[in-house]
Amino acid sequence: MKLLSVNLGRAAAVPYTDHPEGVTGIDKRPVEGAVRVTAPGSKGTGASGLAGDAVCDTRHHGGTDQAVYAVAREDLNDWERELGRPLPNGSFGENLTTAGVDVSGALIGERWRIGPGLVLEVTSGRIPCRTFQGHLGEKRWVKRFTEKAAPGAYLRVVEPGEIRAGEPVEVVHRPGHGVTVALQFRAVTTERELLPRLLAAADALHPEALATARKYVARQPS
């Protein structure tokens, strides 16, 4: 398991975002050299966990529990075959493109060590949005991405550190609850009946997903 690329984006004006200033940092490209990764602070104020990376719409992106976004190269390859077009590393707006890591099959609360110091913890899957669809330029993209249920993973920073392309990815902790990123994604999008199962992941889960699961359970007849 290894890190194929570290991808950073700059703020750019586009016609397909609902950001008040019409800008997005979704167009991320691989960079050379070391990149510092730290916890960016609470959602709404904190942005990307990667130094030099732009997250513009902090209402929906960035912050402690979405500090880093990872996508498996294997999933990009699968989409390349389906879409009939190349998808370079960073095409999904991901910060980390991995090889040999089952990113969507990772467990909520699973911890990865990348390089000598950085430790990240999986929190949730990525929910597709209008900006993502506009960036890819594919019709019905939000629906198609949702149906595949291989969303990649958001991660929080447990131990800060520097990373660079080519470094190993090691799973250093794997919880026993069985709640994967893919299951969490399906629960909050198309299969709401799965929401009670998310409670097993407890506080490792993204706070918004945890709140959604708790509200769903509270509304069920006793």
Backbone bond lengths (Angstrom), bond angles and torsions (degrees), N, CA, C in turn:
res aa  C-N    CA-C-N  psi(-1)  N-CA   C-N-CA  omega(-1)  CA-C   N-CA-C  phi
1 M - - - 1.461 - - 1.522 108.16 -
2 K 1.307 116.09 131.21 1.459 117.92 -179.60 1.528 111.53 -151.32
3 L 1.323 113.83 166.90 1.452 122.69 177.45 1.523 108.66 -92.66
4 L 1.320 116.45 113.75 1.457 120.05 -179.74 1.517 112.37 -75.89
5 S 1.339 116.14 -42.05 1.464 119.08 -178.96 1.516 110.49 -154.36
6 V 1.326 114.44 152.33 1.466 123.26 169.91 1.515 105.76 -108.35
7 N 1.329 117.00 125.34 1.461 121.56 -170.71 1.531 110.94 -119.10
8 L 1.314 115.96 129.46 1.465 122.36 179.79 1.520 109.90 -121.89
9 G 1.330 115.62 152.30 1.457 120.69 178.93 1.514 111.96 -127.26
10 R 1.319 115.08 154.22 1.465 121.25 174.41 1.520 109.60 -111.24
11 A 1.304 116.44 151.04 1.462 120.67 177.75 1.525 109.83 -62.75
12 A 1.336 115.44 130.90 1.465 120.66 179.10 1.521 109.41 -141.18
13 A 1.325 116.10 143.95 1.464 121.55 177.69 1.521 109.83 -78.35
14 V 1.337 116.85 130.62 1.464 122.46 179.79 1.524 108.69 -139.52
15 P 1.338 117.91 159.87 1.462 120.17 -179.48 1.520 114.05 -88.49
16 Y 1.338 118.58 -0.45 1.460 119.84 -170.03 1.531 114.05 -115.53
17 T 1.320 117.88 22.54 1.457 119.16 177.51 1.520 110.02 -118.75
18 D 1.357 115.27 152.17 1.464 118.81 176.85 1.534 111.21 -98.11
19 H 1.332 116.42 14.11 1.459 119.71 173.21 1.523 108.71 -60.33
20 P 1.331 118.09 136.94 1.476 120.54 -176.64 1.520 113.84 -54.25
21 E 1.320 117.96 -31.03 1.458 120.72 -179.33 1.526 112.49 -99.47
22 G 1.338 116.79 3.24 1.462 120.95 175.91 1.513 115.03 69.12
23 V 1.339 117.03 30.62 1.463 119.87 -178.69 1.525 110.58 -123.08
24 T 1.320 115.93 157.48 1.452 122.45 177.67 1.521 109.97 -150.01
25 G 1.339 115.49 155.13 1.454 120.83 175.09 1.517 111.81 -111.97
26 I 1.332 117.41 21.22 1.463 121.31 -173.31 1.528 113.18 -69.31
27 D 1.308 118.22 -23.01 1.468 120.56 -178.31 1.524 109.26 -80.13
28 K 1.329 115.63 87.19 1.464 120.72 -174.76 1.524 110.37 -101.11
29 R 1.333 115.66 140.73 1.465 122.18 -176.54 1.523 109.82 -126.65
30 P 1.342 117.41 146.85 1.469 120.53 176.84 1.521 112.03 -59.97
31 V 1.327 115.05 143.29 1.462 121.02 178.51 1.522 109.57 -124.79
32 E 1.301 116.31 156.88 1.461 121.87 176.13 1.524 109.71 -96.74
33 G 1.312 115.08 158.11 1.452 119.44 176.28 1.516 113.05 85.27
34 A 1.324 115.02 178.62 1.460 121.84 -176.54 1.524 111.33 -79.58
35 V 1.334 115.57 143.35 1.463 122.58 176.47 1.521 108.10 -125.46
36 R 1.309 116.87 129.11 1.463 122.39 178.87 1.521 109.68 -78.98
37 V 1.339 116.13 134.86 1.461 121.86 179.38 1.520 109.08 -124.07
38 T 1.331 116.41 123.51 1.464 122.15 -179.24 1.522 109.18 -140.04
39 A 1.320 116.78 164.86 1.461 121.04 175.22 1.521 109.09 -69.42
40 P 1.340 117.80 126.25 1.466 120.05 -172.80 1.525 115.29 -85.73
41 G 1.329 118.44 -9.91 1.458 120.43 -176.32 1.514 111.28 104.66
42 S 1.292 116.00 175.42 1.460 122.28 -172.20 1.524 113.24 -61.21
43 K 1.333 115.08 149.95 1.462 120.54 176.36 1.524 109.61 -60.24
44 G 1.317 114.60 139.47 1.461 119.75 -177.31 1.512 112.07 103.06
45 T 1.325 115.08 -27.29 1.469 120.23 176.41 1.524 110.16 -124.52
46 G 1.347 116.78 -45.20 1.451 120.72 177.12 1.518 111.22 -74.74
47 A 1.312 117.11 148.51 1.468 120.95 -178.32 1.527 108.85 -115.71
48 S 1.322 118.00 -121.35 1.459 121.65 -178.34 1.526 111.15 -80.53
49 G 1.341 115.08 150.59 1.452 119.71 174.87 1.509 113.19 -81.91
50 L 1.337 117.65 -9.52 1.463 121.66 -176.86 1.524 110.50 -99.58
51 A 1.306 116.64 128.11 1.461 121.22 178.09 1.521 109.88 -60.39
52 G 1.321 116.44 131.22 1.456 121.49 177.84 1.509 114.97 87.85
53 D 1.339 117.50 1.76 1.462 121.35 -178.87 1.515 110.40 -102.41
54 A 1.330 116.68 135.69 1.460 121.47 -178.80 1.520 111.18 -94.66
55 V 1.323 116.18 127.93 1.467 124.12 165.19 1.519 105.05 -122.65
56 C 1.316 116.20 113.18 1.464 119.90 -170.67 1.524 113.28 -90.79
57 D 1.328 116.52 -44.99 1.458 119.84 -176.16 1.521 109.55 -94.36
58 T 1.334 114.97 84.89 1.461 119.73 -176.72 1.524 112.58 -75.49
59 R 1.331 117.68 -1.54 1.473 119.57 172.23 1.518 110.16 -66.50
60 H 1.327 116.98 -34.85 1.464 121.52 -173.20 1.523 113.80 -120.67
61 H 1.320 117.99 -14.80 1.461 120.86 -173.01 1.519 111.11 -130.41
62 G 1.318 115.46 159.85 1.449 120.92 176.96 1.522 112.57 75.75
63 G 1.319 115.23 -172.83 1.455 121.16 -177.92 1.516 112.11 93.38
64 T 1.303 115.52 174.02 1.458 122.95 -173.05 1.518 113.90 -50.41
65 D 1.329 117.53 -46.22 1.462 121.60 -172.62 1.521 113.14 -90.66
66 Q 1.327 117.34 -1.49 1.466 123.24 174.55 1.527 108.84 -134.40
67 A 1.314 115.33 42.93 1.461 119.92 -173.98 1.518 112.60 -70.11
68 V 1.347 115.32 -31.93 1.457 122.03 -175.90 1.523 108.28 -138.26
69 Y 1.340 116.61 141.43 1.456 120.98 176.28 1.523 108.71 -120.68
70 A 1.348 115.66 127.94 1.464 121.28 -177.12 1.525 110.78 -119.89
71 V 1.323 116.15 142.02 1.464 123.52 177.12 1.517 108.82 -134.27
72 A 1.321 116.13 138.94 1.469 120.93 178.20 1.526 110.10 -78.30
73 R 1.320 115.82 135.71 1.469 119.87 175.29 1.523 110.64 -59.28
74 E 1.321 116.73 -32.22 1.455 120.72 178.21 1.529 111.82 -61.15
75 D 1.338 116.94 -36.64 1.473 119.86 177.70 1.523 110.96 -71.13
76 L 1.331 116.76 -38.37 1.460 119.36 176.03 1.527 110.37 -62.70
77 N 1.327 117.10 -39.88 1.469 120.56 178.06 1.528 111.11 -62.50
78 D 1.334 115.96 -39.69 1.462 120.66 178.27 1.530 110.56 -62.45
79 W 1.319 116.18 -43.69 1.462 120.21 178.21 1.534 111.10 -67.59
80 E 1.324 117.77 -35.13 1.471 119.86 176.56 1.524 110.87 -57.65
81 R 1.325 115.79 -44.25 1.471 119.08 179.01 1.520 111.19 -65.05
82 E 1.312 117.28 -39.12 1.463 120.87 -178.11 1.526 112.20 -72.12
83 L 1.323 116.31 -40.33 1.464 120.58 -176.35 1.528 112.76 -87.68
84 G 1.330 116.56 -18.74 1.464 119.80 -179.50 1.511 113.29 70.09
85 R 1.339 116.32 37.10 1.463 120.65 -178.79 1.516 108.93 -153.31
86 P 1.329 117.56 154.34 1.464 119.36 178.22 1.524 111.86 -73.07
87 L 1.315 115.42 145.61 1.461 122.06 176.36 1.528 107.57 -130.03
88 P 1.326 117.20 92.35 1.467 119.78 179.88 1.527 111.27 -62.37
89 N 1.321 115.79 161.09 1.460 119.58 174.66 1.526 109.71 -54.23
90 G 1.326 115.91 135.05 1.457 121.84 -177.62 1.506 113.58 95.02
91 S 1.334 118.42 -4.71 1.469 121.91 -175.02 1.515 113.50 -60.71
92 F 1.336 117.35 -29.60 1.460 120.62 -179.32 1.528 111.45 -91.57
93 G 1.313 116.20 9.70 1.461 119.61 -177.79 1.513 112.10 78.44
94 E 1.353 115.38 18.36 1.466 118.75 -178.17 1.519 111.23 -81.90
95 N 1.324 115.09 147.64 1.461 121.61 175.56 1.516 111.78 -80.31
96 L 1.336 115.69 -35.71 1.457 121.11 -177.17 1.519 109.48 -122.58
97 T 1.321 117.24 125.89 1.460 122.13 171.17 1.522 106.63 -108.22
98 T 1.334 116.25 121.95 1.455 121.16 -172.76 1.523 111.67 -110.38
99 A 1.319 115.62 163.64 1.462 122.69 172.36 1.524 108.02 -129.12
100 G 1.333 116.64 133.50 1.452 121.26 177.80 1.508 114.94 79.65
101 V 1.323 117.97 7.50 1.464 122.30 179.62 1.532 108.75 -110.14
102 D 1.321 116.78 125.73 1.461 120.62 176.50 1.523 107.69 -81.86
103 V 1.317 116.40 81.28 1.466 121.38 -170.53 1.529 111.28 -63.52
104 S 1.322 117.97 -49.80 1.466 119.85 -178.80 1.526 112.17 -72.78
105 G 1.324 116.72 -18.16 1.461 121.28 175.66 1.513 113.03 -90.88
106 A 1.328 117.40 0.53 1.460 120.86 178.46 1.524 109.37 -66.91
107 L 1.316 116.36 151.97 1.457 121.74 178.21 1.520 110.90 -86.08
108 I 1.313 115.87 143.86 1.457 119.59 172.09 1.530 108.10 -60.24
109 G 1.315 116.67 128.56 1.460 121.13 -176.47 1.513 113.71 91.89
110 E 1.332 117.50 -6.02 1.465 121.25 175.47 1.532 108.98 -64.29
111 R 1.323 115.95 140.23 1.465 119.62 -178.53 1.517 111.38 -115.50
112 W 1.323 114.69 136.63 1.454 122.10 179.26 1.524 109.67 -116.52
113 R 1.321 115.68 135.23 1.462 120.27 168.35 1.528 107.68 -101.87
114 I 1.307 115.80 127.71 1.464 121.36 178.29 1.514 107.75 -121.67
115 G 1.336 114.99 122.92 1.447 118.32 -176.45 1.522 110.47 69.58
116 P 1.312 117.88 -162.00 1.466 120.95 -173.57 1.523 115.43 -76.91
117 G 1.349 118.20 -22.22 1.461 117.69 -170.49 1.512 117.32 -131.39
118 L 1.328 118.68 -33.14 1.453 121.14 -171.23 1.528 111.51 -71.40
119 V 1.340 116.45 131.09 1.458 122.26 172.26 1.522 108.14 -124.85
120 L 1.335 115.45 125.57 1.460 122.58 -179.93 1.516 109.49 -116.68
121 E 1.336 116.31 154.51 1.467 121.81 178.84 1.524 110.02 -127.41
122 V 1.321 116.38 129.79 1.465 122.86 -177.74 1.532 110.00 -70.63
123 T 1.338 116.90 132.77 1.470 120.99 -177.98 1.525 114.11 -118.76
124 S 1.344 118.37 -32.56 1.468 119.61 -172.84 1.522 110.22 -176.76
125 G 1.329 115.47 172.83 1.454 121.44 172.25 1.516 111.30 -92.93
126 R 1.297 116.04 162.52 1.461 122.48 -179.37 1.531 110.60 -85.06
127 I 1.333 117.02 127.85 1.458 122.56 177.43 1.529 107.94 -90.02
128 P 1.340 118.72 124.52 1.468 120.04 -178.20 1.528 111.67 -69.94
129 C 1.317 115.59 151.58 1.459 120.76 -176.76 1.531 110.17 -138.62
130 R 1.320 115.14 177.03 1.466 121.83 -179.47 1.531 111.71 -60.13
131 T 1.325 116.48 -38.80 1.460 119.87 -179.85 1.525 110.85 -64.19
132 F 1.319 116.84 -41.53 1.465 122.05 177.90 1.526 110.07 -60.93
133 Q 1.327 116.18 -44.31 1.467 120.04 179.47 1.526 110.99 -63.71
134 G 1.324 116.81 -43.30 1.458 119.79 178.75 1.511 112.60 -64.82
135 H 1.308 116.19 -37.97 1.464 121.19 179.68 1.528 111.10 -64.06
136 L 1.337 116.53 -42.76 1.469 120.03 179.59 1.522 112.21 -76.40
137 G 1.339 117.28 -29.02 1.455 120.52 -179.52 1.518 113.44 69.62
138 E 1.337 116.71 28.87 1.454 121.37 179.90 1.534 110.00 -110.02
139 K 1.328 116.29 132.34 1.460 120.67 178.69 1.523 110.34 -65.65
140 R 1.318 116.14 142.69 1.461 122.94 178.60 1.526 111.91 57.84
141 W 1.317 117.25 27.57 1.449 119.87 -173.75 1.522 112.74 -62.28
142 V 1.328 117.62 -43.56 1.461 120.26 -179.10 1.527 110.14 -57.75
143 K 1.322 117.21 -45.02 1.462 120.67 -179.73 1.523 111.08 -66.61
144 R 1.314 117.38 -43.68 1.462 121.01 -177.85 1.529 111.26 -65.41
145 F 1.320 116.46 -43.10 1.458 120.97 178.75 1.526 110.40 -62.99
146 T 1.326 115.87 -40.98 1.464 120.80 -179.90 1.523 111.03 -65.73
147 E 1.314 116.91 -42.45 1.461 120.65 -178.88 1.531 112.10 -63.35
148 K 1.325 117.62 -34.01 1.467 120.11 -179.01 1.527 111.93 -71.76
149 A 1.330 116.04 -29.97 1.477 121.66 176.43 1.529 112.85 55.94
150 A 1.311 116.06 40.70 1.470 122.32 172.18 1.524 106.49 -125.89
151 P 1.347 117.63 71.49 1.464 121.20 -164.86 1.512 116.77 -83.80
152 G 1.346 117.97 -4.34 1.449 117.66 -169.06 1.518 109.07 74.40
153 A 1.320 116.56 175.54 1.467 120.00 -171.52 1.523 112.95 -127.98
154 Y 1.331 113.91 139.17 1.459 120.78 165.83 1.521 108.06 -87.67
155 L 1.337 114.99 146.68 1.459 120.81 -179.42 1.516 110.58 -136.63
156 R 1.328 114.80 149.39 1.467 121.05 172.64 1.528 108.52 -101.68
157 V 1.312 116.27 159.72 1.471 121.79 -178.99 1.524 109.05 -93.23
158 V 1.339 116.11 118.44 1.461 122.03 177.33 1.525 109.92 -92.22
159 E 1.319 116.02 -45.90 1.465 121.99 175.60 1.522 107.91 -131.15
160 P 1.329 118.59 119.84 1.467 120.68 -178.50 1.521 111.65 -68.50
161 G 1.318 114.89 159.85 1.455 118.97 178.26 1.513 111.06 -179.44
162 E 1.322 115.42 179.20 1.460 121.85 177.04 1.524 109.27 -105.34
163 I 1.326 115.42 142.56 1.461 120.63 178.50 1.514 109.58 -134.06
164 R 1.328 114.46 161.31 1.458 120.27 175.67 1.518 108.18 -151.53
165 A 1.316 116.38 159.15 1.462 122.28 179.72 1.523 110.41 -55.88
166 G 1.332 116.12 141.66 1.448 121.94 177.05 1.512 114.77 96.11
167 E 1.336 117.61 -10.69 1.454 119.78 -178.15 1.527 111.55 -76.58
168 P 1.331 117.32 152.75 1.463 120.43 -179.86 1.523 112.23 -71.62
169 V 1.335 114.81 150.80 1.461 122.63 171.92 1.525 106.90 -112.58
170 E 1.320 116.53 122.97 1.465 121.59 -178.74 1.521 109.85 -121.19
171 V 1.327 117.37 129.17 1.458 121.09 173.81 1.522 107.27 -80.83
172 V 1.342 116.87 113.97 1.464 120.66 -175.45 1.522 112.28 -103.75
173 H 1.331 116.80 -10.30 1.473 120.34 176.01 1.515 107.86 -153.96
174 R 1.334 115.76 133.12 1.459 121.02 179.44 1.525 108.34 -135.97
175 P 1.328 118.37 109.19 1.468 121.45 -177.98 1.529 112.11 -63.07
176 G 1.315 115.78 165.82 1.454 120.54 -177.91 1.514 115.30 -102.69
177 H 1.341 117.33 10.11 1.470 119.14 -173.77 1.528 114.44 -81.52
178 G 1.317 119.64 -19.74 1.459 121.75 177.11 1.519 116.22 81.91
179 V 1.326 117.60 6.61 1.479 120.40 179.88 1.521 108.92 -87.15
180 T 1.312 116.17 104.26 1.463 120.89 -179.31 1.521 111.55 -88.31
181 V 1.312 114.82 166.82 1.466 120.68 174.50 1.519 110.35 -58.63
182 A 1.331 117.33 -43.99 1.463 120.86 -179.11 1.518 111.22 -62.38
183 L 1.338 117.67 -41.45 1.466 120.37 178.59 1.524 110.42 -64.74
184 Q 1.318 116.12 -44.83 1.477 119.60 178.54 1.515 111.05 -59.20
185 F 1.313 116.62 -43.05 1.464 121.14 179.82 1.521 111.03 -61.82
186 R 1.329 117.14 -47.46 1.465 120.44 178.92 1.519 111.35 -61.25
187 A 1.335 116.59 -38.30 1.460 120.87 -178.44 1.527 112.32 -64.02
188 V 1.326 117.55 -38.99 1.464 119.77 -176.37 1.527 112.64 -90.52
189 T 1.338 117.03 -3.88 1.469 119.08 -179.48 1.526 112.42 -116.03
190 T 1.310 117.92 -70.31 1.470 121.09 -169.58 1.520 115.61 -110.89
191 E 1.334 118.33 -14.38 1.470 120.58 -175.46 1.526 109.52 -130.92
192 R 1.308 116.42 73.04 1.462 121.49 -174.29 1.526 112.89 -61.53
193 E 1.325 116.41 -23.40 1.457 119.13 179.63 1.535 112.11 -65.22
194 L 1.324 116.48 -13.40 1.457 120.68 177.23 1.528 112.97 -83.05
195 L 1.317 117.92 -10.44 1.462 121.18 -173.87 1.530 113.91 -55.15
196 P 1.331 120.00 -40.66 1.476 117.77 179.34 1.521 113.88 -58.27
197 R 1.310 117.68 -28.82 1.463 120.62 -179.34 1.526 111.99 -67.52
198 L 1.336 116.60 -23.10 1.463 119.85 -178.46 1.523 112.15 -67.85
199 L 1.322 117.26 -24.37 1.462 120.28 -176.35 1.525 112.09 -61.51
200 A 1.323 117.16 -22.87 1.464 119.91 178.84 1.524 112.08 -64.11
201 A 1.333 116.80 -25.04 1.469 120.57 179.52 1.518 112.39 -80.24
202 A 1.331 116.88 -14.61 1.466 123.73 174.63 1.531 112.25 50.75
203 D 1.322 116.48 -136.80 1.466 120.74 -171.29 1.522 114.02 -72.66
204 A 1.333 117.88 -7.84 1.466 118.97 174.21 1.515 111.03 -70.20
205 L 1.317 116.65 -24.19 1.455 122.29 -179.44 1.526 110.70 -70.71
206 H 1.330 115.85 149.51 1.466 120.43 174.10 1.538 108.42 -52.76
207 P 1.326 119.22 131.62 1.468 121.53 -175.68 1.529 114.39 -54.04
208 E 1.323 117.55 -34.88 1.460 119.31 -179.35 1.524 111.41 -69.28
209 A 1.329 116.90 -40.25 1.459 120.71 177.51 1.524 110.53 -67.94
210 L 1.316 117.18 -38.77 1.459 121.15 178.38 1.526 110.54 -63.60
211 A 1.327 117.23 -42.17 1.463 120.83 178.33 1.526 111.06 -63.96
212 T 1.341 116.77 -40.29 1.462 121.17 178.06 1.523 110.74 -61.40
213 A 1.325 116.50 -44.20 1.467 120.31 179.88 1.518 111.35 -64.60
214 R 1.306 116.75 -42.14 1.471 119.95 -179.66 1.532 111.66 -65.30
215 K 1.320 117.07 -39.78 1.473 120.05 178.67 1.518 110.46 -65.68
216 Y 1.326 116.67 -40.19 1.471 120.54 179.54 1.524 109.98 -62.09
217 V 1.315 116.80 -46.69 1.479 120.46 -179.55 1.520 111.27 -63.93
218 A 1.322 116.45 -39.02 1.471 120.16 -178.68 1.531 111.89 -64.81
219 R 1.326 117.41 -26.95 1.467 120.94 -178.35 1.533 112.99 -85.20
220 Q 1.326 116.12 -10.79 1.460 118.40 -177.99 1.524 110.92 -77.06
221 P 1.354 116.82 144.48 1.454 119.49 179.22 1.527 111.19 -63.63
222 S 1.302 116.32 141.69 1.468 120.65 -177.96 1.525 111.24 -78.95
